[in-house]
């Protein structure tokens, strides 16, 4: 669980990140979650765009994806959400403690 300070720090890092994937009409599938999980292991912080034809609400999609891949939702802004999960092998981000 992220503190508000950690969430704010991660949001600031995510500003310049490119979107790595899109969530479309296929919805949240096993392959989609596997791709997110691999990306989180390599990058720790990822940005995903939700396409209008996905049929999911933005917050709902972000929370479901985060739950299935063991990540935290950092932000949901419009049709984009940001996820964070600490990497086991490729740790790059050091979160503020206080």
DOPA-380877 format. One record per atom (N, C-alpha, C): x, y, z; atom name; residue in one letter. Coordinates in steps of 0.05 Angstrom, whole numbers, plus 5000, padded with zeros to 4 digits. Example, Ala and Ser with C-alpha at 12.3 -4.5 7.8 and 13.67 -1.06 7.14 Angstrom:
! residues 2
     x     y     z   a  r
  5264  4886  5156   N  A
  5246  4910  5156  CA  A
  5264  4934  5156   C  A
  5257  4955  5142   N  S
  5273  4979  5143  CA  S
  5258  5001  5157   C  S
***
This chain:
! residues 98
     x     y     z   a  r
  5017  4976  5000   N  X
  5000  5000  5000  CA  X
  5018  5025  5000   C  X
  5012  5043  4982   N  X
  5028  5067  4979  CA  X
  5017  5089  4997   C  X
  5036  5105  5008   N  X
  5028  5128  5023  CA  X
  5022  5151  5003   C  X
  5008  5172  5012   N  X
  5002  5194  4993  CA  X
  5028  5207  4982   C  X
  5048  5209  4999   N  X
  5074  5220  4990  CA  X
  5087  5203  4968   C  X
  5086  5176  4972   N  X
  5098  5158  4952  CA  X
  5082  5159  4926   C  X
  5055  5161  4929   N  X
  5038  5162  4905  CA  X
  5043  5188  4889   C  X
  5047  5210  4904   N  X
  5053  5236  4891  CA  X
  5080  5234  4876   C  X
  5100  5222  4890   N  X
  5126  5219  4877  CA  X
  5125  5202  4852   C  X
  5110  5180  4853   N  X
  5107  5163  4829  CA  X
  5092  5177  4807   C  X
  5072  5193  4814   N  X
  5057  5208  4794  CA  X
  5076  5227  4779   C  X
  5094  5240  4795   N  X
  5113  5259  4782  CA  X
  5132  5244  4763   C  X
  5140  5219  4770   N  X
  5157  5204  4752  CA  X
  5142  5195  4727   C  X
  5116  5191  4729   N  X
  5100  5180  4707  CA  X
  5093  5201  4686   C  X
  5097  5226  4692   N  X
  5089  5248  4674  CA  X
  5102  5244  4646   C  X
  5127  5238  4645   N  X
  5142  5236  4620  CA  X
  5143  5207  4609   C  X
  5130  5188  4622   N  X
  5130  5161  4612  CA  X
  5112  5158  4587   C  X
  5121  5142  4568   N  X
  5103  5136  4546  CA  X
  5083  5114  4554   C  X
  5060  5113  4541   N  X
  5041  5091  4546  CA  X
  5053  5066  4534   C  X
  5054  5044  4549   N  X
  5066  5020  4538  CA  X
  5046  5002  4525   C  X
  5021  5004  4531   N  X
  5001  4987  4519  CA  X
  4973  5000  4521   C  X
  4954  4988  4507   N  X
  4927  4998  4507  CA  X
  4908  4976  4515   C  X
  4887  4983  4530   N  X
  4866  4964  4537  CA  X
  4843  4969  4519   C  X
  4837  4950  4502   N  X
  4816  4953  4482  CA  X
  4792  4935  4486   C  X
  4779  4928  4464   N  X
  4754  4913  4465  CA  X
  4758  4885  4476   C  X
  4782  4875  4476   N  X
  4787  4848  4487  CA  X
  4784  4848  4517   C  X
  4786  4871  4530   N  X
  4784  4873  4559  CA  X
  4809  4863  4572   C  X
  4806  4856  4598   N  X
  4829  4848  4614  CA  X
  4831  4817  4612   C  X
  4848  4808  4594   N  X
  4852  4779  4590  CA  X
  4877  4770  4604   C  X
  4880  4744  4604   N  X
  4904  4732  4616  CA  X
  4930  4741  4602   C  X
  4929  4744  4575   N  X
  4952  4754  4560  CA  X
  4958  4783  4567   C  X
  4937  4799  4570   N  X
  4941  4827  4577  CA  X
  4955  4829  4605   C  X
  4945  4814  4624   N  X
  4957  4814  4651  CA  X
  4985  4804  4651   C  X
  4991  4784  4635   N  X
  5018  4773  4633  CA  X
  5037  4795  4621   C  X
  5028  4809  4601   N  X
  5044  4831  4590  CA  X
  5049  4853  4610   C  X
  5028  4860  4625   N  X
  5031  4881  4645  CA  X
  5051  4872  4667   C  X
  5049  4847  4675   N  X
  5067  4836  4696  CA  X
  5096  4837  4687   C  X
  5101  4829  4662   N  X
  5128  4829  4651  CA  X
  5139  4858  4650   C  X
  5122  4877  4641   N  X
  5130  4905  4639  CA  X
  5135  4916  4666   C  X
  5119  4909  4686   N  X
  5123  4919  4713  CA  X
  5149  4908  4725   C  X
  5156  4884  4719   N  X
  5181  4872  4728  CA  X
  5205  4887  4717   C  X
  5203  4895  4691   N  X
  5226  4909  4678  CA  X
  5227  4938  4685   C  X
  5203  4952  4688   N  X
  5203  4981  4691  CA  X
  5193  4991  4718   C  X
  5178  4976  4732   N  X
  5166  4982  4758  CA  X
  5142  5002  4756   C  X
  5143  5021  4738   N  X
  5122  5041  4735  CA  X
  5114  5042  4705   C  X
  5088  5037  4700   N  X
  5078  5036  4672  CA  X
  5053  5052  4669   C  X
  5048  5061  4645   N  X
  5025  5077  4638  CA  X
  5009  5062  4616   C  X
  4983  5060  4620   N  X
  4965  5045  4602  CA  X
  4942  5063  4593   C  X
  4936  5062  4567   N  X
  4913  5077  4557  CA  X
  4889  5058  4554   C  X
  4865  5068  4563   N  X
  4841  5053  4561  CA  X
  4825  5064  4536   C  X
  4821  5047  4517   N  X
  4806  5055  4493  CA  X
  4776  5056  4499   C  X
  4761  5073  4485   N  X
  4732  5076  4490  CA  X
  4717  5050  4485   C  X
  4727  5033  4467   N  X
  4713  5008  4461  CA  X
  4718  4985  4480   C  X
  4732  4991  4502   N  X
  4738  4970  4522  CA  X
  4714  4961  4537   C  X
  4694  4979  4540   N  X
  4670  4973  4555  CA  X
  4674  4974  4585   C  X
  4696  4984  4594   N  X
  4702  4985  4623  CA  X
  4704  5014  4632   C  X
  4696  5020  4656   N  X
  4701  5046  4668  CA  X
  4731  5048  4675   C  X
  4741  5072  4673   N  X
  4770  5077  4677  CA  X
  4780  5067  4704   C  X
  4768  5075  4725   N  X
  4777  5067  4752  CA  X
  4774  5037  4756   C  X
  4751  5026  4746   N  X
  4746  4998  4749  CA  X
  4767  4981  4734   C  X
  4775  4990  4710   N  X
  4795  4975  4695  CA  X
  4822  4977  4709   C  X
  4829  5000  4719   N  X
  4855  5004  4733  CA  X
  4857  4986  4757   C  X
  4836  4986  4773   N  X
  4836  4970  4798  CA  X
  4836  4940  4792   C  X
  4821  4931  4772   N  X
  4821  4903  4765  CA  X
  4849  4894  4754   C  X
  4861  4910  4737   N  X
  4887  4903  4726  CA  X
  4908  4902  4748   C  X
  4907  4922  4767   N  X
  4926  4923  4789  CA  X
  4923  4899  4807   C  X
  4899  4892  4813   N  X
  4894  4869  4830  CA  X
  4904  4843  4818   C  X
  4899  4839  4792   N  X
  4907  4814  4779  CA  X
  4937  4812  4775   C  X
  4952  4834  4774   N  X
  4981  4832  4770  CA  X
  4996  4840  4796   C  X
  4982  4844  4818   N  X
  4995  4850  4843  CA  X
  5009  4877  4844   C  X
  4997  4897  4832   N  X
  5008  4924  4831  CA  X
  4990  4943  4846   C  X
  5000  4968  4849   N  X
  4985  4990  4861  CA  X
  4977  5009  4839   C  X
  4953  5020  4841   N  X
  4944  5041  4823  CA  X
  4955  5067  4833   C  X
  4971  5080  4817   N  X
  4983  5106  4824  CA  X
  4965  5128  4817   C  X
  4953  5128  4793   N  X
  4935  5149  4785  CA  X
  4917  5139  4762   C  X
  4894  5151  4761   N  X
  4875  5147  4738  CA  X
  4868  5176  4729   C  X
  4878  5183  4705   N  X
  4873  5209  4695  CA  X
  4861  5206  4667   C  X
  4835  5213  4665   N  X
  4822  5210  4639  CA  X
  4821  5181  4631   C  X
  4832  5176  4607   N  X
  4832  5148  4596  CA  X
  4859  5135  4600   C  X
  4875  5145  4619   N  X
  4902  5134  4624  CA  X
  4904  5127  4654   C  X
  4916  5104  4659   N  X
  4922  5097  4687  CA  X
  4951  5089  4690   C  X
  4962  5092  4714   N  X
  4990  5086  4720  CA  X
  4991  5065  4742   C  X
  5007  5045  4737   N  X
  5011  5023  4757  CA  X
  5040  5022  4766   C  X
  5044  5014  4792   N  X
  5070  5010  4803  CA  X
  5072  4984  4817   C  X
  5093  4970  4813   N  X
  5100  4946  4829  CA  X
  5130  4944  4831   C  X
  5140  4941  4855   N  X
  5169  4939  4859  CA  X
  5180  4914  4845   C  X
  5201  4918  4830   N  X
  5214  4896  4815  CA  X
  5231  4879  4834   C  X
  5231  4853  4829   N  X
  5248  4836  4845  CA  X
  5277  4835  4835   C  X
  5281  4838  4808   N  X
  5307  4835  4796  CA  X
  5318  4862  4785   C  X
  5300  4880  4778   N  X
  5309  4905  4764  CA  X
  5300  4930  4780   C  X
  5306  4931  4805   N  X
  5297  4954  4822  CA  X
  5310  4979  4813   C  X
  5293  4999  4805   N  X
  5303  5025  4795  CA  X
  5293  5048  4812   C  X
  5269  5045  4823   N  X
  5256  5068  4837  CA  X
  5259  5064  4867   C  X
  5268  5085  4881   N  X
  5269  5085  4910  CA  X
  5248  5104  4920   C  X
  5228  5093  4934   N  X
  5206  5109  4944  CA  X
  5214  5125  4969   C  X
  5202  5149  4972   N  X
  5207  5164  4997  CA  X
  5194  5149  5020   C  X
  5208  5150  5043   N  X
  5198  5135  5066  CA  X
  5178  5151  5084   C  X
  5181  5177  5084   N  X
  5163  5193  5101  CA  X
  5147  5213  5085   C  X
***
